Amino acid sequence: MLLFALLPARPAAAGEPPPEPADYRQDAYRAPTPATLAGARVLAVDAAAAIWRAGGAFFIDVLPRPPRPANLPAGTVWRDPPHASIPGAVWLANVGFGALSADTEAYFRAGLAEVSRGDVNAPLVIFCQRECWMSWNAAKRALAYGYRNVSWFPDGTDGWAQAGLPLAPLEPRP
């Protein structure tokens, strides 16, 4: 019986979403994501769009900010490339990694508190891009922080744009 406990979990069959891990994804963030997130509601594009149109939730984009290229000469001005997102969303950059620094965790907690106005029951829709573990990790982390009305939108801005829904320029929350 102990032998079965030591065997790795069965990998997903081709075309099947991977199983939901017990902890945060730590690497290879652009890869197929699970179909579920325990404790969260998973939204398809139509459901996310209906909530957005009704103004029924706070949309939180967790796309990471692109890092400054290491090979830029000293003194070169670096500007982030433009980011288009769901209109009205708040961009909390870099909060979807598997492990967060204390500063990034504090930034995420403060951003969620500001967006939700301190209400752990406020409806939150957390997204990134399609097949991006950043949003899965961030939604899981919001649940761990005690937020009770978390929705995960796995198709993110890719699915939103593909459905012909509007995008708008977005700057990250400082």
LOLO-217380 format. One line per 8 residues: their letters; for each residue z, x, y of N, C-alpha, C. Coordinates in steps of 0.001 Angstrom, whole numbers, plus 500000, padded with zeros to 6 digits. Layout:
LOLO-217380
A	Z,X,Y,Z,X,Y,Z,X,Y; ...
END
This chain:
LOLO-217380
MLLFALLP	500000,500822,498814,500000,500000,500000,500000,500870,501256; 500713,501964,501277,500759,502861,502422,499373,503419,502726; 498555,503619,501712,497215,504142,501903,496417,503264,502861; 496514,501952,502750,495778,501051,503626,496243,501171,505074; 497499,501435,505293,498028,501578,506645,497482,502826,507323; 497093,503823,506555,496591,505070,507122,495092,505039,507379; 494391,504072,506815,492952,503988,507006,492653,503472,508412; 491582,503982,509049,491242,503468,510379,490761,502024,510271
ARPAAAGE	490833,501320,511407,490351,499940,511440,488868,499911,511127; 488411,498825,510543,487007,498678,510189,486182,498682,511476; 485151,499557,511551,484314,499544,512753,483504,498256,512810; 483109,497894,513990,482307,496685,514166,480937,496891,513549; 480405,495858,512943,479061,495909,512406,478076,495967,513567; 476869,496437,513277,475847,496537,514315,475672,495180,514996; 475689,495174,516320,475511,493952,517077,476787,493142,517274; 477848,493480,516566,479139,492789,516700,479966,493488,517770
PPPEPADY	480716,492735,518591,481587,493421,519547,482684,494171,518801; 483150,495271,519371,484227,496013,518708,485518,495198,518723; 486420,495510,517802,487706,494798,517815,488520,495193,519049; 489421,494319,519419,490297,494572,520558,491308,495651,520171; 491372,496767,520906,492352,497803,520571,493765,497389,520994; 494750,498066,520444,496144,497759,520777,496523,498312,522146; 495836,499365,522588,496190,500011,523850,494951,500109,524737; 495041,500841,525836,493931,500999,526766,492879,501940,526187
RQDAYRAP	491639,501684,526539,490544,502583,526159,490696,503840,527007; 490604,505017,526376,490859,506280,527064,489603,507075,527424; 488463,506712,526860,487234,507466,527136,486024,506593,526830; 484828,507138,527038,483575,506421,526764,483654,504990,527316; 483878,504902,528610,484110,503605,529248,482868,502724,529307; 481679,503311,529285,480449,502519,529281,479989,502380,527833; 480506,501349,527199,480217,501081,525790,480501,499607,525527; 479997,499073,524427,480295,497665,524112,481805,497406,524133
TPATLAGA	482164,496257,524695,483569,495854,524822,483880,494735,523836; 485161,494496,523575,485541,493386,522693,485136,492042,523299; 485141,491031,522487,484846,489675,522956,486103,489001,523489; 487260,489632,523279,488536,489020,523644,489417,489998,524401; 490425,489446,525042,491512,490218,525638,492747,489336,525532; 493645,489698,524646,494844,488882,524399,495585,488599,525691; 495857,487329,525940,496593,486914,527125,495720,486566,528308; 494439,486904,528241,493514,486635,529348,492453,485634,528908
RVLAVDAA	491898,484962,529877,490754,484085,529644,489505,484937,529843; 488549,484835,528930,487293,485576,529039,486246,484630,529617; 485605,485061,530701,484659,484211,531410,483214,484631,531174; 482370,483666,530880,480928,483863,530890,480460,483727,532338; 479215,484085,532594,478694,484055,533960,478823,482666,534583; 478447,481628,533852,478495,480271,534421,479911,479884,534824; 480884,480218,533991,482283,479880,534307,482769,480679,535513; 482433,481972,535568,482841,482792,536714,482204,482269,537992
AAIWRAGG	480932,481894,537920,480244,481374,539105,480860,480054,539572; 481228,479206,538647,481848,477923,539017,483187,478155,539712; 483977,479085,539209,485272,479406,539827,485044,479998,541217; 484056,480881,541336,483742,481509,542626,483300,480464,543647; 482400,479584,543223,481900,478539,544139,483035,477628,544614; 483978,477353,543728,485101,476471,544060,486187,477195,544851; 486071,478517,544972,487113,479286,545656,488412,479256,544875; 488285,479193,543546,489458,478973,542706,490156,480209,542192
AFFIDVLP	489788,481399,542648,490451,482612,542144,490153,483783,543076; 490927,484834,542895,490706,486091,543600,489892,486991,542678; 488726,487431,543134,487849,488292,542347,488153,489747,542679; 488369,490540,541643,488757,491942,541811,487784,492833,541054; 487051,493639,541800,486080,494594,541263,486826,495909,541017; 486691,496461,539829,487420,497691,539498,486483,498862,539200; 485236,498762,539663,484288,499856,539466,484882,501150,540012; 484793,502252,539266,485307,503511,539823,484406,504015,540955
RPPRPANL	485020,504700,541893,484247,505335,542972,483560,506560,542404; 482321,506795,542815,481656,508007,542335,482347,509241,542910; 482564,510243,542084,483216,511457,542603,482258,512263,543476; 482834,512999,544383,482042,513912,545214,481422,514955,544290; 480108,515167,544371,479479,516164,543498,480100,517545,543680; 480415,518188,542591,481090,519492,542623,480226,520577,543247; 478912,520433,543194,478035,521503,543680,477622,521351,545141; 478247,520422,545884,477925,520298,547305,478457,521522,548059
PAGTVWRD	477653,522065,548948,478148,523208,549737,479338,522800,550603; 480198,523753,550867,481366,523500,551716,480900,522969,553067; 481636,521975,553577,481314,521397,554872,480301,520273,554816; 479706,520028,553654,478735,518946,553530,479465,517606,553576; 478953,516708,554376,479546,515379,554470,479138,514588,553230; 480115,513953,552578,479856,513135,551389,480118,511677,551739; 479142,510857,551472,479298,509418,551665,479076,508744,550315; 479988,507848,549960,479820,507104,548719,478510,506329,548771
PPHASIPG	477805,506232,547630,476627,505363,547614,477061,503920,547840; 476185,503089,548395,476568,501695,548633,476873,500978,547316; 477786,500026,547381,478156,499233,546199,478016,497758,546537; 477220,497052,545741,477052,495610,545909,477908,494908,544861; 478605,493877,545287,479533,493178,544400,479505,491685,544703; 480353,490965,544015,480470,489525,544203,481040,489270,545603; 480374,488443,546401,480869,488194,547761,482320,487696,547760; 483110,488307,548642,484515,487928,548761,485448,488682,547835
AVWLANVG	484885,489492,546932,485727,490266,546007,486453,491369,546764; 487520,491853,546155,488258,493020,546639,487986,494141,545648; 487630,495309,546171,487316,496450,545306,488538,497361,545216; 489165,497355,544046,490274,498267,543739,489707,499347,542830; 489224,500404,543430,488509,501455,542712,489428,502297,541827; 488882,502719,540708,489507,503712,539811,490744,503218,539073; 490966,501924,539013,492179,501421,538360,491951,501036,536899; 490750,501259,536392,490450,500858,535025,490455,501971,534006
FGALSADT	490816,503170,534424,490892,504256,533444,492034,503978,532472; 491982,504603,531310,493008,504381,530285,494374,504868,530707; 494421,505985,531382,495681,506536,531896,495532,506661,533411; 496527,506175,534128,496490,506236,535591,497554,507186,536108; 497233,507886,537180,498243,508694,537853,499241,507730,538492; 500389,508240,538858,501403,507406,539513,500844,506820,540817; 500066,507605,541563,499492,507120,542820,498483,505997,542575; 497636,506161,541567,496629,505131,541270,497305,503865,540756
EAYFRAGL	498333,504022,539960,499061,502846,539473,499728,502113,540638; 500310,502849,541559,500934,502230,542733,499881,501522,543589; 498703,502142,543728,497586,501549,544465,497164,500224,543807; 497076,500202,542479,496671,498986,541766,497724,497894,541920; 498967,498251,541720,500044,497262,541875,500060,496682,543291; 499930,497552,544290,499939,497095,545689,498712,496229,545975; 497566,496613,545450,496349,495827,545649,496456,494446,545020; 496974,494379,543802,497161,493073,543154,498157,492215,543927
AEVSRGDV	499242,492833,544383,500253,492085,545137,499663,491558,546446; 498848,492369,547109,498231,491946,548367,497244,490807,548120; 496362,490966,547139,495351,489954,546840,496007,488636,546441; 497021,488712,545578,497672,487507,545046,498749,486958,545974; 499003,487668,547067,500083,487313,548002,501425,487278,547284; 501568,488189,546300,502825,488313,545569,503062,487251,544512; 502082,486425,544241,502219,485329,543276,501658,485756,541919; 502525,485985,540942,502066,486412,539618,501317,485302,538886
NAPLVIFC	501348,484088,539413,500593,482978,538819,499236,482770,539498; 498931,483562,540513,497655,483428,541211,496513,483732,540243; 495424,482969,540304,494289,483226,539418,493517,484470,539845; 493395,485404,538925,492679,486654,539168,491484,486739,538222; 490335,487152,538729,489157,487416,537906,488841,488891,538077; 488968,489639,536999,488785,491094,537042,487466,491442,536359; 486673,492270,537051,485340,492604,536545,484922,493994,536986; 483834,494450,536409,483216,495730,536758,481715,495528,536544
QRECWMSW	481191,496157,535515,479809,495984,535102,479799,495567,533636; 478646,495179,533143,478517,494815,531734,478790,496067,530881; 479457,495850,529761,479807,496932,528833,480570,498047,529545; 481594,497632,530266,482435,498584,530989,483897,498315,530640; 484514,499268,530007,485916,499146,529608,486869,499182,530797; 486382,499601,531951,487254,499658,533130,487856,498284,533423; 487033,497238,533353,487541,495897,533654,488471,495411,532550; 488162,495747,531307,489034,495343,530194,490403,496001,530373
NAAKRALA	490411,497313,530631,491673,498032,530834,492449,497463,532025; 491756,497222,533139,492438,496740,534345,493020,495342,534122; 492287,494478,533450,492808,493132,533173,494015,493217,532244; 493940,494076,531244,495077,494267,530330,496289,494792,531102; 496052,495700,532034,497137,496274,532828,497748,495216,533758; 496920,494354,534348,497437,493276,535206,498356,492368,534398; 497974,492077,533166,498842,491275,532284,500158,492008,532039; 500083,493309,531806,501299,494103,531562,502199,494124,532798
YGYRNVSW	501611,493998,533992,502399,493948,535226,503042,492580,535444; 502750,491634,534565,503369,490320,534659,502500,489226,535249; 501246,489523,535585,500355,488470,536083,500025,487543,534920; 500078,486243,535194,499986,485251,534118,498675,484481,534084; 497852,484636,535103,496620,483846,535191,495441,484797,535385; 495248,485659,534386,494228,486704,534458,493000,486272,533666; 491850,486376,534323,490569,486172,533650,489810,487483,533684; 489129,487750,532588,488296,488955,532489,486849,488489,532452
FPDGTDGW	486029,489044,533336,484609,488700,533426,483806,489899,532927; 483538,489971,531614,482928,491169,531042,481491,491447,531475; 480731,490443,531907,479356,490698,532341,479305,491303,533739; 480365,491132,534504,480497,491759,535815,479294,491587,536720; 479098,492570,537588,478022,492473,538579,476645,492486,537932; 476506,493099,536763,475207,493096,536073,474814,491674,535685; 475721,490966,535019,475445,489594,534610,475290,488671,535805; 476089,488920,536837,476040,488115,538070,474653,488220,538701
AQAGLPLA	474169,489443,538871,472853,489661,539476,471745,489106,538582; 471868,489304,537290,470855,488816,536348,470745,487289,536411; 471844,486615,536710,471842,485151,536827,471312,484688,538188; 470924,485632,539042,470379,485279,540345,471444,484915,541367; 472680,485283,541109,473781,484995,542027,473840,486073,543106; 474370,485749,544279,474335,486712,545386,475302,487881,545194; 474902,489004,545737,475755,490195,545822,475856,490570,547299; 476941,491233,547645,477153,491665,549021,477730,493073,549014
PLEPRP	477476,493848,550068,478058,495190,550150,479589,495095,550146; 480202,496055,549485,481670,496040,549382,482193,497457,549521; 483252,497600,550281,483949,498878,550446,485251,498808,549666; 485690,499936,549101,486955,499910,548365,488145,499695,549292; 489183,499042,548750,490440,498903,549498,490988,500300,549690; 491413,500614,550911,491928,501983,551161,493144,502294,550304
END
